[in-house]
Amino acid sequence: MSDKKKEFSSFAEAFANVEPLPTLGTRFRGFLPVVVDVETTGFNAHTDGLLEIAAVLLGYDDDGQLQREQTLFHAVQPFPGANIEQAALDFTGINPDDPGRNAITEAEALAHIFDVVKKAVKQHECTRAIMVAHNAHFDLGFLTAATQRCELVKKNPFHQFSCFDTVSLAGLAYGQTVLARACQAANIPFDNKAAHHADYDAEKTADLFCSIVNQWRKLNR
């Protein structure tokens, strides 16, 4: 097969053969992928509380590469009566009583994130947002439970049950399912000391998701 580039007889012909850049409104069936990570006081979404929540908005650069655009982050006060597992605190290293966290209520954190995500959905001409996360149903479960507690169900822009799970995607693309190892396989720097905070983990998950999407586009050109 010849490697010679195709020659065009006119600028108009060349322009007509340029591959259109992708848009978020058309790439994911009208869904806007938003990467989410939560840190919690335990593993039960109905009895345990949020400690941190982060959401990363994505966009395409001028070369059609999906990339991170904006990170939203809030430290969260566990809801009144929330179960708090010491093992969970030891794992994340988060002290819910630390005043330096500047934590806000679940309702305040969710209202802000939902408002920004809704505006992004409209900006990109999408129908609604869809969560991207590592072990996505864990994060989706906590988001859903908190949304119900705060009576924000009608303001929630995320799909109620569908999601993109980077565990499955990374297992397919890189043969790894642990976030740190999947990032390593994708040549994405990962600092284990910075992990287990919602903003860091969400950004690394976003980088991983973008890497997989971008490689898929490259393979299918």
C-alpha positions in Angstrom: 0.0 0.0 0.0 1.4 3.4 -1.0 2.2 6.0 1.8 1.8 8.8 -0.7 -0.6 11.5 0.5 -3.7 12.1 -1.5 -3.5 15.2 -3.7 -6.4 17.5 -4.2 -7.2 19.5 -7.3 -8.5 22.5 -5.4 -8.7 24.1 -2.0 -12.4 23.4 -1.9 -11.8 19.7 -2.6 -9.2 19.5 0.2 -11.4 21.4 2.6 -14.3 19.0 1.9 -12.1 16.1 2.8 -11.0 17.5 6.2 -12.3 15.3 9.0 -14.7 17.3 11.1 -13.6 17.8 14.7 -15.7 16.0 17.3 -18.1 17.8 19.6 -19.3 16.7 23.0 -22.9 17.2 21.9 -22.5 14.4 19.2 -19.7 12.2 20.5 -21.5 10.5 23.5 -25.0 10.2 22.2 -25.9 13.6 23.5 -24.6 12.9 27.0 -22.0 15.2 28.5 -19.3 13.2 30.3 -18.4 14.7 33.7 -15.8 13.0 35.8 -16.8 12.6 39.5 -15.0 11.4 42.6 -16.2 11.3 46.2 -14.5 10.6 49.5 -16.8 9.2 52.2 -17.1 8.2 55.8 -17.8 4.6 54.8 -19.1 2.3 52.1 -22.9 2.5 52.6 -24.3 5.4 50.6 -27.5 5.5 52.8 -25.9 5.6 56.2 -22.4 7.1 55.6 -21.6 10.7 54.6 -19.7 12.6 52.0 -16.3 14.1 53.0 -15.3 15.5 49.6 -16.7 15.7 46.1 -15.0 16.8 42.9 -16.3 17.1 39.3 -14.1 17.6 36.3 -15.5 19.1 33.1 -14.1 18.0 29.8 -13.7 19.6 26.4 -11.9 19.2 23.0 -8.8 21.2 22.1 -8.1 22.6 18.7 -6.8 19.3 17.5 -9.8 17.3 18.6 -8.2 15.8 21.6 -10.4 15.4 24.7 -8.9 17.0 27.8 -9.6 18.4 31.2 -11.1 21.9 31.3 -12.3 22.7 34.8 -12.2 21.1 38.2 -14.9 21.8 40.8 -14.1 20.7 44.4 -15.8 21.0 47.8 -14.9 19.6 51.2 -18.2 18.4 52.7 -19.6 18.2 56.2 -21.0 14.7 56.9 -24.8 15.1 57.2 -26.2 15.1 60.8 -26.4 11.5 62.1 -24.1 10.1 59.4 -22.2 6.9 60.3 -18.4 7.5 60.4 -16.1 4.6 60.0 -12.6 5.2 61.5 -11.2 2.8 58.9 -12.5 5.1 56.1 -10.9 8.1 57.8 -7.6 6.3 58.2 -7.7 5.3 54.5 -8.3 8.8 53.2 -6.4 10.7 55.9 -9.3 13.2 56.1 -10.3 14.6 59.5 -13.9 15.7 59.2 -13.5 18.0 62.3 -10.6 19.9 60.8 -11.7 23.6 60.5 -9.1 24.1 57.9 -11.1 22.0 55.4 -13.6 24.9 55.1 -16.3 22.2 54.6 -19.8 23.1 53.5 -23.0 21.2 53.6 -24.0 18.5 51.1 -26.8 20.7 49.8 -24.4 23.7 49.2 -21.8 21.5 47.5 -24.3 19.7 45.2 -26.2 22.8 44.3 -23.0 24.5 43.1 -21.8 21.5 41.1 -25.3 20.8 39.6 -25.5 24.5 38.5 -22.2 24.5 36.8 -22.8 21.1 35.1 -26.2 22.2 33.9 -24.6 25.2 32.2 -22.0 23.0 30.6 -24.7 20.7 29.3 -26.5 23.6 27.6 -23.2 25.1 26.3 -22.2 21.8 24.6 -25.8 21.2 23.3 -26.1 18.0 25.2 -29.3 16.4 26.6 -27.9 15.7 30.1 -24.7 14.8 32.0 -23.4 11.3 32.5 -21.0 10.4 35.3 -17.5 9.1 34.6 -15.8 7.6 37.6 -13.5 4.8 38.7 -15.8 2.2 40.2 -18.6 4.5 39.0 -21.5 2.9 40.7 -19.9 3.6 44.1 -19.7 7.3 43.4 -23.1 7.4 41.6 -24.7 5.7 44.7 -23.4 8.3 47.1 -24.3 11.2 44.7 -27.9 9.8 44.4 -28.3 9.3 48.1 -27.1 12.8 48.9 -29.3 14.3 46.2 -32.3 12.6 47.7 -31.4 13.7 51.3 -31.0 17.3 50.1 -34.2 17.2 48.0 -32.4 18.1 44.8 -33.6 15.3 42.6 -35.2 17.6 40.1 -32.0 19.7 39.9 -29.7 16.7 39.4 -28.3 16.9 35.8 -26.8 13.4 35.8 -28.3 10.3 34.3 -29.9 8.3 37.1 -28.3 4.9 36.4 -26.1 5.0 33.4 -22.4 5.9 33.8 -18.9 5.4 32.2 -16.7 3.3 34.5 -13.0 3.7 33.9 -12.4 0.3 35.7 -13.9 -1.5 32.7 -12.5 0.9 30.1 -9.0 0.7 31.5 -9.2 -3.1 31.9 -10.1 -3.2 28.2 -7.5 -0.6 27.0 -4.6 -1.2 29.3 -5.2 -4.5 31.1 -5.3 -2.7 34.5 -8.2 -1.9 36.8 -6.6 -0.2 39.7 -6.5 3.6 39.1 -2.8 4.0 39.9 -1.7 1.1 37.8 -4.0 2.1 34.9 -2.5 5.6 34.9 1.0 4.1 34.9 0.1 1.9 31.9 -1.3 5.0 30.1 1.9 7.0 30.9 -0.1 9.3 33.2 1.9 10.5 36.3 0.4 9.3 39.5 1.4 10.3 43.1 0.1 7.7 45.6 0.7 10.3 48.4 -1.7 12.7 46.8 -4.3 10.0 46.1 -7.6 9.5 48.0 -8.6 13.1 47.8 -11.5 13.8 45.5 -9.9 16.5 43.3 -6.7 14.5 42.7 -8.5 11.2 42.0 -11.1 12.9 39.7 -8.4 14.6 37.7 -6.4 11.4 37.2 -9.6 9.6 36.3 -10.3 12.3 33.8 -6.9 12.0 32.3 -7.3 8.2 32.0 -10.7 8.6 30.4 -9.4 11.2 27.9 -6.5 8.9 27.1 -8.8 6.0 26.2 -11.2 8.2 24.2 -8.4 9.9 22.3 -6.6 6.6 21.5 -9.9 5.1 20.3 -10.4 8.0 17.9 -6.9 7.7 16.6 -7.4 4.0 15.9 -10.6 4.6 14.1 -9.6 7.4 11.8 
